[in-house]
Amino acid sequence: KFLGSKNISLTPYRMTEEHASDQGFLKGVGNVTNNQTYISTHLSDELIQSRGNGTFETPDGQSIAWIGSGIGRLVDDGRWVFHGIILFNNTQSESLYLLNNSIGLIRSISGNGTDYIWLLE
């Protein structure tokens, strides 16, 4: 769910701040909400570099914070595909403990609401 965007700068590149909230399913955990904020640098009409942070939260209030960075490219059908990296912070939450200090690779496709995260070992 896209919550809003604002322009922060126009030079030397347009920079925006975006806020979103996603509902998803995390294998081994269950349902989670991902609240996130990104700062995006629009390098061209077809290339965006973003960095951000957010929090995964379970329905019972357990949470883990994260930071991430990625590159988005506009694909032929007009959607954006982002590839990036995410670092999960430390948490005391039992159900999210498996993410403690983990690094993951991300693939996110705009328009269909599909995000994938693969944890690195």
C-alpha positions in Angstrom: 0.0 0.0 0.0 1.6 3.3 -1.2 1.2 5.9 1.6 2.7 8.9 -0.1 5.7 10.6 -1.8 7.3 14.0 -1.6 10.0 15.7 -3.6 13.1 16.6 -1.6 15.4 17.9 -4.3 15.5 18.6 -8.0 19.2 19.0 -8.5 21.5 17.4 -9.5 18.9 14.6 -9.7 15.4 14.5 -8.6 15.1 12.9 -5.1 11.9 11.7 -3.5 10.9 10.3 -0.2 8.3 7.4 -0.3 6.3 5.8 2.4 4.6 2.4 2.1 3.1 -0.4 4.1 3.0 -4.0 2.9 1.2 -7.1 4.2 3.0 -10.3 3.5 3.8 -13.8 4.6 7.3 -14.6 6.0 8.2 -18.3 5.8 8.8 -19.7 9.3 7.0 -16.7 10.9 3.6 -16.1 9.3 1.9 -12.9 8.5 3.9 -9.7 8.8 3.4 -6.0 8.1 6.4 -4.1 6.5 6.3 -0.4 7.2 9.0 1.4 5.1 10.4 4.7 4.1 12.8 5.2 1.1 14.8 8.0 -0.3 15.1 7.6 -4.0 17.5 9.3 -6.5 16.1 9.3 -10.0 19.2 8.9 -12.1 17.3 8.8 -15.3 13.7 8.1 -16.5 14.6 4.4 -16.4 16.9 4.1 -13.4 16.4 4.8 -9.7 18.7 4.2 -6.7 17.0 3.9 -3.3 18.0 3.5 0.3 15.6 3.1 3.2 14.6 1.6 6.4 11.6 0.0 8.0 10.2 -2.5 10.4 8.7 -6.0 10.0 5.9 -6.5 12.6 3.8 -9.6 13.5 0.1 -9.3 14.4 1.0 -9.9 18.1 3.4 -6.8 18.1 6.8 -8.5 17.7 9.1 -6.5 15.4 12.5 -6.2 13.8 14.0 -3.1 12.1 15.9 -3.2 8.8 17.9 -1.0 6.5 18.3 -1.5 2.8 19.5 -0.3 -0.6 18.6 -1.1 -4.2 18.5 -0.2 -7.8 15.3 -0.1 -9.8 15.0 -0.3 -13.6 11.9 0.4 -15.7 11.0 -2.8 -17.7 9.2 -3.1 -21.0 5.7 -3.4 -19.5 6.1 -0.1 -17.6 6.7 -1.7 -14.2 9.7 -1.1 -12.0 11.9 -4.0 -10.9 14.2 -3.4 -7.9 17.1 -5.5 -6.8 18.8 -4.8 -3.6 20.2 -5.8 -0.2 18.6 -5.7 3.2 20.2 -5.9 6.7 18.0 -6.9 9.6 18.9 -5.5 13.0 18.9 -7.4 16.3 15.6 -8.3 17.9 14.4 -9.9 21.1 11.2 -11.1 19.4 10.9 -14.9 19.5 9.1 -15.3 16.2 11.5 -13.0 14.3 14.7 -14.1 16.0 15.7 -16.1 12.8 16.3 -12.7 11.1 18.7 -11.4 13.8 21.6 -9.6 12.0 20.7 -11.4 8.7 21.5 -10.1 5.3 19.1 -10.8 2.4 18.8 -10.2 -1.3 15.6 -8.5 -2.5 13.6 -8.5 -5.7 10.6 -6.3 -5.8 8.2 -5.8 -8.8 5.9 -2.7 -8.8 2.4 -3.2 -9.9 1.9 -6.7 -8.8 2.8 -6.4 -5.1 5.4 -9.1 -5.2 8.5 -8.9 -3.1 11.0 -11.7 -2.5 13.8 -11.9 0.1 16.4 -14.6 0.1 18.5 -14.8 3.3 22.2 -15.3 2.8 24.1 -17.7 5.1 
